[in-house]
Amino acid sequence: MSVLLRGIARVRAAPVLRGSAITQRANLTTRPAKDSFGPVETIIGLTVFSITILVPSGWVLTNLENYKKKGTAESE
């Protein structure tokens, strides 16, 4: 069994010991964006983001008592 574990450890450690043959570079630009967002697009984006966060959490908080009742009924 220890031979198998040593073999697995050697295979997993091999890329780390060899180093990375491919150098990754980030594509950074210093120019401003081609198209700027207007106030309407900003408001729409913030509204959609807020709705996707707040609606599910509001649903859970609204129905919290129902979830509590289901949990106690199943455990009994």
Steps between C-alpha positions, in 0.01 A plus 500: 500500500783741581650441153171608345485811718861592419425464129196725525695759700783494245261554209321786675823670612678467165350811330580708808860385508554555127368853503274659249612474139230746389519855623156648538456869443196712572358707219500846655405814313534855618255649254150604607206282403376523142140560606416668827190404695230761525286572806209288369720193451655551843159523667377189316812305599478600867127422506548152354790431736297614802196295398706182454642540851202634692204303358620148598609614846170684547311186397684293758445757774131532412446123516731432793219384729382251237851360469524467879170310512610263223827429680337418833228287338755287314716441809209374711 
